[in-house]
Amino acid sequence: MAYEGILLGMGNPLLDISAVVDEEFLKKYDIKLNNAILAEEKHLPMYEEMAAKSNVEYIAGGATQNSIKVAQWMLQIPGATGYMGCIGKDKFGEEMKKNSTAAGVNVHYLEDESTPTGTCAVCVVGGERSLIANLSAANCYKSEHLKKPENWALVEKAKYFYIAGFFLTVSPDSIQLVAEHAAAKNKVFSMNLSAPFICEFFKDAQVKALPYVDFVFGNETEARTFSKVHGWETDDVAEIALKISQWPKASGTHKRITVITQGADPVVVAEDGKVKQFPVILLPKEKLVDTNGAGDAFVGGFLSQLVQEKSIEDCVKAGCYASNVIIQRFFIAENHVASV
């Protein structure tokens, strides 16, 4: 099977500014742990404050790009994956290009002349994390870029697509173009619930895309928020996963499979009206460095096997393995995935 360009991701490329902070810092900027939000005015000074910390790290990230880089690392086939999103024409943008290309990903960025590359503050406290994204240029992606022949060629070539729910806030029309292409050509289209605020405040865009989604990923908090928003009156993750898998589909070629991670608890997989649970690799607390990117890494590992047409069990195992590797070091540390 030819693997070149088999998996294509689209999303919000962000340079992660990652630092260990304290409870006082969280309180100062009104930040909750294990959450992901978009930056408001009150958060803007924190980026400079974090950049001044001695333990600060800069990592090319953004949810979809993280997953694609992990899939690329697991596949070990140069150019097996591609990625599109919008960056600024600046130092951070150059860093992003260098980092992703070094990881073996075929990146086709839209470069915005007037807006800086997006950043994401990764606040780490006791191994737990909170994400505050300042999208900047990432928010400027336009479907015109996708339609250019040299970029649409990546869509034509790919057999699998992955887009995090965060991209619903930026370019739902780009998502729709790829989703409709996937349905028409019997390709596999996957998305992530991504964050409670996506399920709550971008519900209409999410509902519009959902009929095209063959694989829905998410974690237990996002699944419960999705349930609440749709008035399902259940907090049972297995039941919610099942209901999502049974949501009407635009194309009958592929059934929908829902995959929900629950931290240290088993991964819930719903397909064909049944729910299976798969245990994760448990890690002693002292080995846990940072949970940032654990969900992204799980998806990357999962997709790396899915594109090889492996069983769902093998996909989940690979997802758990990738996630386990990532939480033991700061995400995609220079000496690991990014340098592959």
GINORWO-V433550 format. One record per pair of residues at least 12 apart in sequence whose ideal C-beta (glycine too) atoms are under 10 Angstrom apart, sorted by the first residue. I is the first residue (numbers start at 1). J is the second residue. Records with the same first field share a line. If there is no record, write none. Layout:
I->J  J
This chain:
1->159  307  308  309
2->77  80  157  159
3->75  76  77  78  79  80  81  159  307  308
4->77  78  79  80  81  82  106  157
5->79  80  81  82  106  153  154  155  156  157  158  159
6->71  75  77  79  80  81  82  157  158  159  160  303  307  308
7->67  68  71  72  75  80  81  82  83  105  158  159  160  161  162  188  190  300  303  304  306  307
8->64  68  81  82  83  84  106  108  154  155  156  157  158  159  160  161  162  163  178  182  187
9->62  63  64  65  66  67  68  69  71  72  81  82  83  84  85  105  107  158  160  161  162  163  164  167  190  299  300  303
10->64  65  68  82  83  84  85  108  141  146  154  155  161  162  163  164  167  170  171  174  175  177  178
11->62  63  64  65  66  67  68  83  84  85  86  138  141  162  163  164  165  166  167  170  171  175  192  194
12->61  62  63  64  65  85  86  87  118  120  133  135  136  137  138  139  141  164  166  167  169  170  171
13->60  61  62  63  64  65  83  84  85  86  87  88  92  93  96  97  100  107  109  110  117  118  120  135  137  138  141
14->59  60  61  62  63  65  66  85  87  92  96  117  118  119  120  121  122  131  133  134  135  136  137  138  166
15->58  59  60  61  62  87  88  91  92  93  95  96  99  116  117  118  119  120  134  136  138
16->57  58  59  60  61  62  66  119  120  121  122  131  133  292  293  330  331  332
17->46  47  48  50  51  53  56  57  58  59  61  92  119  120  121  122  123  132  134
18->50  53  55  56  57  58  59  61  120  121  122  123  124  129  131  290  292  293  330  331
19->46  49  50  51  52  53  54  55  56  57  121  122  123  124
20->50  53  54  55  56  57  122  123  124  125  126  127  129  289  290  330
21->46  49  50  53  55  121  122  123  124  125  129  130
22->123  125  126
23->125  126
25->46  49  50  53  123  125
26->123  125  130
28->42  45  46  49
29->42  43  44  45  46  49  121  123  130  132
30->42  43
31->43  46  121  123  125  130  131  132
32->130
33->123  124  125  126  128  129  130  291
34->128  129  130  131  219  221  263  291
35->123  129  130  131  132  195  196  197  221
36->63  120  129  130  131  132  133  166  194  195  196  197  198  222  292  295
37->130  131  132  133  195  196  197
38->120  131  132  133  134  135  139  166  169  195  197  201
39->118  119  120  121  131  132  133  134  135  136
40->132  134
43->121  132  133  134
44->132  134
46->121  123  132  134
47->119  120  121  132  134
49->121
50->119  121  122  123  132
51->119  121
55->124  330
56->122
57->122  124  290  330  331  333  334
58->92  95  96  99  119  334
59->95  96  99  120  122  292  293  330  331  332  333  334  337  338
60->87  92  95  96  97  98  99  100  101  102  103  105  107  117  332  338
61->96  99  118  119  120  122  131  133  292  293  296  331  332
62->83  85  87  96  118  119  120  133  135  138  164  166  167  296
63->120  131  133  162  163  164  165  166  167  192  194  195  293  295  296  299
64->83  84  85  162  163  164  165  166  167  191  192  194  296  299  300
65->83  84  85  96  99  100  103  105  107  138  164  296  300  332
66->164  292  293  295  296  297  299  300  326  331  332  337
67->81  83  162  163  164  190  192  217  293  295  296  297  298  299  300  301  302  303  304  322
68->80  81  82  83  100  103  105  106  107  162  296  299  300  303
69->81  83  99  100  102  103  104  105  293  296  297  300  331  332  337  338  340
70->103  293  296  297  298  299  300  301  302  303  304  318  319  322  323  325  326  331  332  337
71->105  160  162  297  299  300  301  302  303  304  305  306  307  318  322
72->100  103  104  105  106  300  303  304  337  340
73->103  104  105  297  300  301  304  322  325  332  336  337  338  339  340
74->297  300  301  302  303  304  305  307  308  318  319  321  322  325  337  340
75->104  300  303  304  305  307  308
76->104  304  340
77->104  304  307
78->103  104  105  106  340
79->104  105  106
80->104  105  106  304  307
81->100  103  104  105  106  107  158  160  162  300  303  304  307
82->105  106  107  108  151  153  154  155  157  158  161
83->100  103  105  106  107  108  109  154  162
84->106  107  108  109  110  141  145  146  151  154  155  163  167  171  174  178
85->100  107  108  109  110  118  137  138  140  141  145  167  170  171  174
86->109  110  111  112  115  117  118  135  136  137  138  139  140  141  142  145  170  171
87->100  107  109  110  111  112  115  116  117  118  136  137  138  140  141
88->109  111  112  113  114  115  116  117  118  136  137  138  140
89->109  111  112  113  114  115  116  117  137
90->111  112  113  115  116  117  136  137
91->116  117
92->116  117  118  119  136  137
93->109  111  112  116  117  118  137
94->111  117
95->117
96->109  117  118
97->109  111  117
98->338
99->332  334  338  339
100->338
102->334  338  339  340
103->332  337  338  339  340
104->337  338  340
106->154  157
108->145  146  148  150  151  153  154
109->137  141  145
110->137  138  140  141  142  144  145  146  148  151  171
111->137  140  145
112->136  137  138  139  140  141  142
113->137
114->137  140
115->135  136  137  138  139  140
116->134  136  137
117->134  136  137  138
118->133  134  135  136  137  138  139  140  170
119->132  133  134  135  136  137  138
120->132  133  134  135  138  292
121->133  134
122->290  292  293  330  331
123->292
124->289  290  291  292  330
125->290
126->285  288  290  291
127->283  285  286  287  288  289  290  291  292  327
128->288  290  291  292
129->290  291  292  293  294  327  331
130->292
131->166  195  292  293
133->166  169  195
135->166  169  170
138->166  167  169  170  171
139->169  170  171
140->170  171
141->167  170  171  174
142->170  171  173  174
143->171  172  173  174  175  176  177  178
144->173  174
145->171  174
146->171  173  174  175  177  178
147->174  177
152->177  178  181
155->177  178  181  182  185  187
156->181  185
158->178  181  182  185  187  188  307
159->182  185  186  187  188  307
160->182  187  188  189  190  214  215  303  306  307
161->175  178  179  181  182  187  188  189  190  191  212  213  214  215  303
162->188  189  190  191  192  215  217  299  300  302  303  306  307
163->175  178  179  189  190  191  192  194  209  213
164->190  191  192  193  194  195  198  217  295  296  299
165->191  192  193  194  195  197  198  199  202  205  206  209  216  217  218  222
166->192  194  195  197  198  202
167->191  192  194  198  202  205  209
168->191  194  198  201  202  203  204  205  206  208  209
169->194  195  197  198  201  202  205
172->202  204  205  206  208  209
173->205
175->189  191  205  206  208  209  212  213
176->205  208  209  212
178->209  212
179->191  208  209  210  211  212  213  214  250  251
180->212  250  251
181->212
182->212  213  214  250  251  253  254
183->211  212  214  249  250  251  252  253  254
184->250  251  253
185->251  253
186->251  253  254
187->214  251  253  254
188->213  214  215  253  254  303  306  307
189->209  212  213  214  215  250  251  254
190->212  213  214  215  216  217  256  257  259  299  302  303  306
191->206  209  210  212  213  214  215  216  217  218
192->213  215  216  217  218  219  222  259  295  296  299
193->206  216  217  218  219  221  222  223  225  226  244  258  260  295
194->206  217  218  219  222  295  296
195->218  219  221  222  225
196->219  221  222  223  224  225  226  228  229
197->222  225
198->218  222  225  226
199->218  221  222  223  224  225  226  227  228  229  230
200->225  226  228  229
201->229
203->226  229  230
206->226  229
207->229  230  247
209->250
210->226  244  247  248  249  250  256
211->247  248  249  250  251  256
212->249  250  251  256
213->244  247  249  250  254  256  257  258
214->249  251  253  254  255  256  257  306
215->245  254  256  257  258  259  271  299  302  303  306  312  315
216->241  244  245  247  256  257  258  259  260  270
217->257  258  259  260  261  295  296  298  299  302  303  319
218->237  240  241  244  258  259  260  261  268  295  299
219->237  260  261  262  263  294  295  298
220->235  237  240  241  260  261  262  263  265  268
221->237  260  262  263
222->240  260  261  295
223->235  236  237  238  239  240  241  243  244  258  260  261  262  268
224->236  237  240  260
225->240
226->240  241  243  244  260
227->239  240  241  243  244
228->240
230->243  244  247
232->244
236->268  275
237->258  260  261  262  265  266  268  270  275  277
238->258  260  266  268  269  270  274  275  276  277
239->268  270  275
240->258  260  268  270
241->257  258  259  260  267  268  269  270  271  275  276  277
242->258  268  270  271  273  274  275
243->258  270
244->256  257  258  259  260  270
245->257  258  259  269  270  271  272  273  274  275
246->258  270  272  273
255->271  272  273
256->270  271  272
257->269  270  271  272  306  312  315
258->270  271  275
259->271  278  298  299  302  312  315  316  319
260->275  277
261->278  280  294  295  298  299  302  316  319  320  323
262->277  280
263->280  291  294  295  323
264->279  280  281  282  283  285  288
265->277  279  280
266->278  279  280  316  320
267->279  280  298  302  316  317  319  320  323
269->312  313  315  316
271->312
276->312  313  316
277->316
278->312  313  315  316  317  319  320
279->316  320
280->294  298  316  317  319  320  321  323  324
281->317  320  321  323  324  325
282->324
283->323  324  327  328
287->324  327  328  329
288->324  327  328
289->326  327  328  329  330  331  333
290->326  327  328  329  330  331  333
291->323  326  327  331
292->326  327  330  331  332
293->322  323  326  327  330  331  332  337
294->319  322  323  324  325  326  327  331
295->319  323  326
296->322  323  326  331  332
297->319  320  321  322  323  324  325  326  327  331  332  337
298->315  316  318  319  320  321  322  323  324  326
299->315  319  322  323
300->318  319  322  323  326  332  337
301->315  316  317  318  319  320  321  322  323  324  325  326
302->314  315  316  317  318  319  320  322  323
303->315  318  319  322
304->318  319  321  322
305->317  318  319  321
306->318  319
322->337
325->337
